[in-house]
Amino acid sequence: MTPNSTIDTRRDSVVYGTAAGPAVASGPSAVSWAAVFAGAAAAAALSLILLILGTGLGLSSLSPWANEGASAKTLGVGGFVWVIFMQLAASAIGGYMAGRLRTKWVSLHTEEVAFRDTAHGFLAWGVATLFTAWLVSSTASSIISGGVQAGAQVAGGAASTAATAAASSAGANSSKAGSDNGPMGYMVDSMFRSPKGAKSNASPEQATAEVTRIFTSAIASGKLPEEDARYAGQLVAQRTGMSQAEAEKRVNETFNQTQAKLKEAETKAREAADAARKASAAAALALFISLLIGAFVASYSATIGGRQRDD
């Protein structure tokens, strides 16, 4: 054996720049699935723990009382920061374990080992993300939705009570009148109207329900017809003792106020829907950024774990 051949043999047996024994095959598969699933399990478990912790911290900062608790902006920023931290921590531990626990490869170049370690970290992150998404949608979502619904019910309790009371009152008046508030009730009422100038024999409850149906029909079309305004003014004049002109003026003013309040409520509903849309878009963007960071951290952590495993 010549000196040159001895040098070549030693060079072929080098792994990571250190002398080793004879070259050994690295195995039929380049992926150590046991290490991948171990890292994914660790990442998923930590993600779930941090998710529940973040939910508890977020709900504890809410308050149904005015000027108490965190604002919506503070909660949004805090939630974004927490999601980023959760991904960083879970991805780091999952990727590191996937790289540290994998089987040691021999007879491979340094670049190939680094690539495989990176792939192991990415696979561990992918499996953990899919498992966490399934777990959250099936189990943890009940915890979160229960707390959020409880907070929403407390915060909106007063408004719901007022709306229910108003609806109950309107329903009671309608039942007393013996007719509904739909288009059919309005058309039926028009058949029994007293002639112009004649006194109506309707009871106060019936007159109130009839004017309500007139307003309901007019709001649907956006305008109160003169004939309906005149008839409603007649009913108001009989109950209040006002002149016909004053009664009609009151009817028109009341209708305009009612229409303005309905438009204001519609505007607020549109604003709330737009705010919800923006919040959903921001949440999706934050989730995308956090997942992207998590994939990178998991891949990089796996290379660190693999390097320490082989040293």
Sequence and secondary structure as in RCSB ss.txt:
>XXXX:A:sequence
MTPNSTIDTRRDSVVYGTAAGPAVASGPSAVSWAAVFAGAAAAAALSLILLILGTGLGLSSLSPWANEGASAKTL
GVGGFVWVIFMQLAASAIGGYMAGRLRTKWVSLHTEEVAFRDTAHGFLAWGVATLFTAWLVSSTASSIISGGVQA
GAQVAGGAASTAATAAASSAGANSSKAGSDNGPMGYMVDSMFRSPKGAKSNASPEQATAEVTRIFTSAIASGKLP
EEDARYAGQLVAQRTGMSQAEAEKRVNETFNQTQAKLKEAETKAREAADAARKASAAAALALFISLLIGAFVASY
SATIGGRQRDD
>XXXX:A:secstr
  HHHHHHHHHHTEETTEE SS     S S  HHHHHHHHHHHHHHHHHHHHHHHHHHHHT  SSTT S  HHHH
HHHHHHHHHHHHHHHHHHHHHHHHHSS    S  HHHHHHHHHHHHHHHHHHHHHHHHHHIIIIIHHHHHHHHHH
HHHHHTHHHHHHHHHHHHHHHHHHHHHTS SSHHHHHHHHHT   TT      HHHHHHHHHHHHHHHHHHTS  
HHHHHHHHHHHHHHH   HHHHHHHHHHHHHHHHHHHHHHHHHHHHHHHHHHHHHHHHHHHHHHHHHHHHHHHHH
HHHHHHHHHH 
